[in-house]
Amino acid sequence: MRKEKSIIFLGYSSFPYGLAEAQKIILISKCLLLEHNKVKVICRNGFHNKIKTPGLTTTGSYENIEYIYASGSCYRNDNFFKRRINEIKGRINEFLLLKRMKKRGAYYYAILSTRQFGSVVYYVLLSRLFRFKTVLNYVEYYTAFKKGKYQLLQKLNDRLFDRYAPRLTDGILPISEFLIQHIKKVAPRKKYLKLPGLTDFDKYESAGLIGTEPYFLFCGSASYKEIIFFVISSFFLLKKNTAYRLYLVVSGRDSEIQEVKDYVNRQSNPEAVEFFSGVPEKTLYSLYKSAKALLIPLRPTSQDAARFPHKTGEYLASGNPVISTDYGEMKFYFKDKVNMLLAGSYEEQLFAEKMQFVIDAPDEAAAIGLRGKSKAYELFDYKRKAPLLNEFLASLS
């Protein structure tokens, strides 16, 4: 009989509604729940927007995953001084929550989902005090991120994080082969389990189709402007008589989204591009399922080599062909024209040729999409990872 474990998540403060990190926490939690463990997400402070996420409570359950906001508020306060007070309350109450867990005699694990090196140090110190194991959810090589001239503290933080955070925790969950090789350099004796982009395939089975218009789809943050511009430019290299359109599902700051729109408006036929934002989850799945192909180019950079975009698994779950570049994690899992369409390098013309292939050979492209879904189910279905993750955590004790 397997021994039940208690697992908490620390360091992330936008649960359950957030970006890729929130989705990964949800899917890791569902893995652990399948193995009959207890799971709780502890958010120190709240950063949600009341308009975008109304009705969110400070304690609750999302898909059977318990969560709590230690500050007593899950929303970001507009008042500077009240925000500081909430931060102090969050830090104190988080400490007391962990202290109470120790008093109850629970043996538990903390999965750290944070980019801040100071937070990693703090939680590791608490783990020594309250006797729990720490696991680093390692999803990016932060040193490779482009930063402004005056972001000296962020540069220092990222270098310290990549160099020392893997050494400090008891175990690591790297998302890519790049990060595994990095771990072997900086923390060669540390236990790790590669955990790529997890996907819940059940959510796509009930998704309906939207219209009959043929389109390519890109979904991502406007902060990745370079990649979005690359996708737009590639699209406009297609043959002029195509009926295909480009759908862009873009999130982020209004100023960043406007830059993307301005770039589209400078093209010869801006009407061929349609923007979406704030799309409900079910509608997003239908958009994926109705697309003729889904776009996710990776750049030849250390940043893109280290990450595994969460959208990859979601795209593939749609059963439609995915177009990317033969770089980073893609080359470890997929082959061109077998289960994905991979441009040989990060060049607009080569990427456009893969898009043109979808237009010219729709039946073959559809078959590639179905094989991609089958491969993704084998590799990324969260249910299949549950026993491995459970055994990994057990090995740390």
N, C-alpha and C positions, 0 to 999 in steps of 0.2 A: 504493500500500500504506500502511495507517495505521500510524503509529508507536505502539508500545506505551508506555504510561505506568505509573508506579508511584504508587499512591494509598494514603495511610495515613489512618486516623481517629485523632484525638487528643481527649482531654478527657472521654471517657465510660468508665465503669468497671463496667458491668453487662452486658457482652456475653458470650454471645449471648442470655441470658435476662434480659429486662427489660421495661420498659413501651413506650409508643409510640416513644420515641427509639431503642430497640434495634431495633424492627421497621423503622424508617426507615433505619437504618444498614445493616441486612441488605438491604433492597430497593435502596438506592443502590448498594451493593456488587455486587449481582446485575446491575444496569444496566451497571456498569463492566466486570464480567467478560464480559458478552455482547460487549463491544467489544474483548475480548482484552487487557485491562489487568491488571496485578498489583495486588492489594488486600490490605491488612493492617490489622487493628484493634489499636491499641496501648492497652491499659488500664494506667494508672499503678498503681492499687491495686485490690484485690478487695473487693467488698461483698456477695457472694452469701451465702446461708444454706445450710449443709451439709445440713440436713434437706430443704429445698425443692428444691435442685439438687445432689444427690449425684453424685459421680463426675466432676465438672468438672475438667479439667486446666489447668495454667497456660499451656500452649501447645497449639494444636490447630487444627482446621479445622471450621467449621460451614457446611454447604451450600456447600462449596468456598471459603469465606472464611477466610483465615488470621487467627489472633488470638494475642496474647501478653499475659500479665500481668507487667509489668515488676518488680513488687515480689516476685515469686516465689510469690505466693499469690493465688488467686482468691476466697478466702473472708474474711469479716470476722472478725477475731480478737476474742474476748471481753475479752482483757486490754488495758487502756488503753495501757500502755507498749509492748507488742508491736505495737499498731496504729500508734503513733508511729514505731517502728523500721521497720515495713513502708512507711509513707509516705515516709520518708527513702530507703529502698532503691528504692522505686518511682520517685522523682524522679531519683535518680542513674542508675539503669539505663535509664530512658526517655531521658535525655540521651545516654548512651553509645550506645543504639540508633540515635538520629538522627545521631550523629557517625559511626558506622560506615557508615550509608547514604551520607553525603557522601564518605567515603573510597573507597567502591565506585564513585563517579562517577555514581550514579543521579540522573536528573532526576525529581523527584517533587513531588506535591501533597499537602497535608495538609488534610483537611476537619475543621473544629473543631466538635465537638458538646458544648458546655458552656454553662452559664448564668453562669459566674464570669468577671467582667471581668478579674480578675488573671490568670487562665489564658490568656485571649485575648492580653493584653499579653506574657506570657511566651512563648507559642508564636510570636507575630509576631517577637519578638526573636531566637528560635532560628532562625526562617526566614531572617532576614537573615544570621545567622552561618553557617548550613549551606546556604543558597541553595535554598530550596524555596518554592513558592507556597502561600498559605493561602486557604482558602475557608470562609466562615462559614455553618454550617447554621442558618438563622434561622427559628425555628418559633413564637416567642411574642413578644408585646410585654410584657416583664417589668415595666415601670413600672406597668402597669395592674393587676398582681396585688394583691389585698388582703393587707395585712400588719398584724401586731400593733403595738401602741403602742411596744414596745421593740425592734422589729426595724429599728433605725436603720442598721446596717451593711448589711443586706439591701436596704433602700430606696436607700442610696447606690450599692451595687453595681448594682442594676437600672437606675438612672438613667444611670450611667456606661456600662453595657453598651449600652443602647438608643441613647445619643447618640454613643458613640465607637467601639464594636466594628465597626460597618459601615465606618467610615472607615479602620480599621487593616488589615483583611485585603485580599487582592488581588481577591477576588471574593465574591459572596454568593449563597446559595440561599434566597430568601424563600419562605415557604409560602403567602402570601396577598397580595391586592391592597392591603390595609391596610398591610402591611409594605413593599410596593413604594413606596407613596406616602411612607412614612416615610423610606425610603432616599433617595428623590429630594430630601428636605429636608436630611438630615444628611450625605449622601455622594452628591451629584448626578452625579459623574463616575465612580462605581464601576460596574463590570460586574456584572450579576446575571442569574440564570436562575430564573424562577418554577418551583418544584418542589412541587406540592401533594401530598396524601396518595397515595402509591404503593400499588398493590395487586397481589398475586400471585393471579390468577384461577384458576390451575391447582389450587390447594389446595382449592378449593370443589367441583370437579367430582366428586371421589371421596367427598365428605362424604355420609353417610347421613342418613335422617330419624329423628327421635325421637318415638315415640308419636303419638297422634291428638288430644291435648288442644289446643284453640286458646289461644294466648297471645300477648301483647305482650312484647317483650324490650328491656331496657336493660342495657348493659354499660359499666362505667366505674369510676373510682376514688372511694372514699368521701370523698376530700378535696373532691369537688364535691358536697357535701351539699345545697346550695341547689338544684341541678339535679335531684338524685335526689328531694328532697322535692316539687319541682314535678311530676315524672313521677308520683309516687305519688298526689298530690292530684288530678291530672288523671284518672288511672285511676279513682279513686273517684267521679268525676262522671259516669261512664257509667251507662246505664240499669241498674237493679238486677237485672233478670232475665237479664243476660248470662252466658254460660257461660265467657267469656274470663277468663284469669288473667294476672297480671303476673309475669314472671320477671326477677329482678334478679341480674345477675352482677357482684358488687362486690368490689373489691380494696382494700387499704389497711390502716391500723392497726386493731387489734382494737377500740380505743375508738371510732373513727370508724364502723366497721361496726355496732357496738352502738347508736350514736345513730340510725342508719338503721332498725335493727330496732325500736327504741323508738318511732320515728315511725310505723312500720307498725302496731305494736300499739295505737296510740291511734286507729286507724281503725275504722269500724263492722264491717268484715269482713276482719280481718287474714289469715284463712286463704286469701284469694284471691291472696296474694303468696307467691312461693317464692324463697328465696335460694340462690345458688350462689357458691362461692369456690374458688380453687385448681383451676379447671377445666382439664384437658388441652387442648392446642390443637385436636386433632381433634374432641373433644367440643364445644368451643366453636363450631366451624364447623357442626357438626350442629345445635346449638341455633339458630344464625342461620338455617340453611336450613329449619328446621321452624317458625319463628315466622310468625305471620300478618302481623306488622309489627314493625319495629325502630325504636326511639325514640332521638332525639339532638337535643333542643332546644338552641338557642343563645340566649344572653341578649343584650339590647341594651346591651352594654358594649364598651369598647375591647379588653378581653382576648379576648372571644369573636369580635370582628370580625377580630382579628389571626391567630387560630389556624385550623387546619383539622384537626378531630379525625381521627386515623388510622382510627378505627372507621367513619367514613363510607364509605370505599371498601370495607372488609370487609363492612359491612352490605349495600351495593348489590350486591356480588359474589354474595350469596346468591340474588338474583333475586326477593326479597320487597320489598314496599313499605317505604320509609323515611319516617318522620314527623319533621319538623324545623320550624324557624321561618324565616320569610323575612327572614333577616338574615345579615350577614357573607358568607362565601364561598358559601353556599348560593344566594344570589340571582344570583350570577354564572354558575352552572352549571345550575340546575334551575328548573322551572316547576311550580306547583301543579297537581296532577291530570294532569300530562303524564308526568313521570318521577320525581316525588316528591310527597309530601303536605306542604304548607307552611302552617303557621298564620300568619295575617297579622301577629301580634305575639306577644310572650312573655306570654300570658295562659292560665291553666289551662283556662278554659272553651273557648277557641278550639282549644287543643291537644286537649282531650277530644273536640271535634267531629270532628277528623281521625281520631281513634281510632274513634269511632262510625261514621264513614264506612266503615272497613275491615269492621266488623261488618255494616253494612246493605247494602253493595255489594261483596261478596267478589270477584266476577269482575272488576269494574272495578279494584279495588285490586290484584288479581294482575297485571292487564295493565300497570298503572302500575309495579309492581315489575320486570317484565321490561324495560320501556322504560328504567327507571332503571339496570338492569344493563348494557344496551347502551350507554347514555351514559357510564357509569362506565368501561366497557372502552375506550371511545374516548379518555377523558380521563386515566385513572389507571393503566392497565396499565403496569407497570414496563418491559416489553419495548419499548413504543413510545417511552419517554423515553430509552432508552439512547443512540441517536445524538446527540440534542440535548445530553445531559449530557457526552458525550465531546467534542463540538465546543466546548462552553463552556469546559471545562478547557483544551483546546488553545489557545483564544483568549487565555488568560491569560499564555501564554508568549511 
